[in-house]
């Protein structure tokens, strides 16, 4: 189970991009240990959009011959 939900990540990224708070201020506001997660989420959002913040649902299945 992931530590932060998709909705929470999207909320913080949009609040950072369209608000006036920085990484550290947002981390304090939401009682996060550090701002590193927010920095990564913003980078992923800028490169991949909303799909980058979503959790992956499928697991890769490999044939026995590949292993």
CNS distance restraints for C-alpha pairs under 8 A (distance, minus, plus):
assign (resid   4 and name CA) (resid   8 and name CA) 6.39 0.50 0.50
assign (resid   4 and name CA) (resid   9 and name CA) 6.85 0.50 0.50
assign (resid   5 and name CA) (resid   9 and name CA) 6.42 0.50 0.50
assign (resid   6 and name CA) (resid  10 and name CA) 6.19 0.50 0.50
assign (resid   6 and name CA) (resid  53 and name CA) 6.37 0.50 0.50
assign (resid   6 and name CA) (resid  54 and name CA) 5.79 0.50 0.50
assign (resid   6 and name CA) (resid  55 and name CA) 7.31 0.50 0.50
assign (resid   7 and name CA) (resid  11 and name CA) 6.04 0.50 0.50
assign (resid   8 and name CA) (resid  12 and name CA) 6.26 0.50 0.50
assign (resid   9 and name CA) (resid  13 and name CA) 6.15 0.50 0.50
assign (resid   9 and name CA) (resid  38 and name CA) 7.79 0.50 0.50
assign (resid   9 and name CA) (resid  41 and name CA) 6.98 0.50 0.50
assign (resid   9 and name CA) (resid  53 and name CA) 6.93 0.50 0.50
assign (resid  10 and name CA) (resid  14 and name CA) 6.08 0.50 0.50
assign (resid  10 and name CA) (resid  50 and name CA) 7.61 0.50 0.50
assign (resid  10 and name CA) (resid  53 and name CA) 7.23 0.50 0.50
assign (resid  11 and name CA) (resid  15 and name CA) 6.02 0.50 0.50
assign (resid  12 and name CA) (resid  16 and name CA) 6.04 0.50 0.50
assign (resid  12 and name CA) (resid  26 and name CA) 7.44 0.50 0.50
assign (resid  12 and name CA) (resid  38 and name CA) 7.21 0.50 0.50
assign (resid  13 and name CA) (resid  17 and name CA) 6.15 0.50 0.50
assign (resid  13 and name CA) (resid  38 and name CA) 7.06 0.50 0.50
assign (resid  13 and name CA) (resid  41 and name CA) 6.75 0.50 0.50
assign (resid  13 and name CA) (resid  42 and name CA) 5.70 0.50 0.50
assign (resid  13 and name CA) (resid  45 and name CA) 7.69 0.50 0.50
assign (resid  14 and name CA) (resid  18 and name CA) 5.85 0.50 0.50
assign (resid  14 and name CA) (resid  19 and name CA) 7.60 0.50 0.50
assign (resid  15 and name CA) (resid  19 and name CA) 5.03 0.50 0.50
assign (resid  15 and name CA) (resid  21 and name CA) 7.69 0.50 0.50
assign (resid  16 and name CA) (resid  20 and name CA) 6.97 0.50 0.50
assign (resid  16 and name CA) (resid  21 and name CA) 6.09 0.50 0.50
assign (resid  16 and name CA) (resid  22 and name CA) 6.46 0.50 0.50
assign (resid  16 and name CA) (resid  23 and name CA) 7.19 0.50 0.50
assign (resid  16 and name CA) (resid  26 and name CA) 7.56 0.50 0.50
assign (resid  21 and name CA) (resid  25 and name CA) 5.81 0.50 0.50
assign (resid  21 and name CA) (resid  26 and name CA) 6.25 0.50 0.50
assign (resid  22 and name CA) (resid  26 and name CA) 6.20 0.50 0.50
assign (resid  23 and name CA) (resid  27 and name CA) 6.25 0.50 0.50
assign (resid  23 and name CA) (resid  35 and name CA) 5.50 0.50 0.50
assign (resid  23 and name CA) (resid  38 and name CA) 6.52 0.50 0.50
assign (resid  23 and name CA) (resid  39 and name CA) 6.85 0.50 0.50
assign (resid  24 and name CA) (resid  28 and name CA) 6.29 0.50 0.50
assign (resid  24 and name CA) (resid  34 and name CA) 7.34 0.50 0.50
assign (resid  24 and name CA) (resid  35 and name CA) 5.41 0.50 0.50
assign (resid  25 and name CA) (resid  29 and name CA) 6.08 0.50 0.50
assign (resid  26 and name CA) (resid  30 and name CA) 6.25 0.50 0.50
assign (resid  26 and name CA) (resid  35 and name CA) 7.62 0.50 0.50
assign (resid  27 and name CA) (resid  31 and name CA) 5.91 0.50 0.50
assign (resid  27 and name CA) (resid  32 and name CA) 4.85 0.50 0.50
assign (resid  27 and name CA) (resid  33 and name CA) 7.06 0.50 0.50
assign (resid  27 and name CA) (resid  34 and name CA) 6.13 0.50 0.50
assign (resid  27 and name CA) (resid  35 and name CA) 5.33 0.50 0.50
assign (resid  27 and name CA) (resid  38 and name CA) 7.67 0.50 0.50
assign (resid  28 and name CA) (resid  32 and name CA) 6.15 0.50 0.50
assign (resid  28 and name CA) (resid  33 and name CA) 7.97 0.50 0.50
assign (resid  35 and name CA) (resid  39 and name CA) 6.38 0.50 0.50
assign (resid  36 and name CA) (resid  40 and name CA) 6.34 0.50 0.50
assign (resid  37 and name CA) (resid  41 and name CA) 6.15 0.50 0.50
assign (resid  38 and name CA) (resid  42 and name CA) 6.16 0.50 0.50
assign (resid  39 and name CA) (resid  43 and name CA) 6.33 0.50 0.50
assign (resid  40 and name CA) (resid  44 and name CA) 6.17 0.50 0.50
assign (resid  41 and name CA) (resid  45 and name CA) 6.02 0.50 0.50
assign (resid  41 and name CA) (resid  53 and name CA) 6.80 0.50 0.50
assign (resid  42 and name CA) (resid  46 and name CA) 6.13 0.50 0.50
assign (resid  43 and name CA) (resid  47 and name CA) 6.32 0.50 0.50
assign (resid  44 and name CA) (resid  48 and name CA) 5.71 0.50 0.50
assign (resid  44 and name CA) (resid  49 and name CA) 7.00 0.50 0.50
assign (resid  44 and name CA) (resid  52 and name CA) 5.75 0.50 0.50
assign (resid  44 and name CA) (resid  53 and name CA) 6.96 0.50 0.50
assign (resid  45 and name CA) (resid  49 and name CA) 4.36 0.50 0.50
assign (resid  45 and name CA) (resid  50 and name CA) 5.98 0.50 0.50
assign (resid  45 and name CA) (resid  51 and name CA) 7.91 0.50 0.50
assign (resid  45 and name CA) (resid  52 and name CA) 6.01 0.50 0.50
assign (resid  45 and name CA) (resid  53 and name CA) 6.62 0.50 0.50
assign (resid  47 and name CA) (resid  52 and name CA) 7.98 0.50 0.50
assign (resid  48 and name CA) (resid  52 and name CA) 5.07 0.50 0.50
assign (resid  49 and name CA) (resid  53 and name CA) 7.51 0.50 0.50
assign (resid  50 and name CA) (resid  54 and name CA) 6.93 0.50 0.50
assign (resid  62 and name CA) (resid  66 and name CA) 6.39 0.50 0.50
assign (resid  62 and name CA) (resid  67 and name CA) 7.11 0.50 0.50
assign (resid  63 and name CA) (resid  67 and name CA) 6.80 0.50 0.50
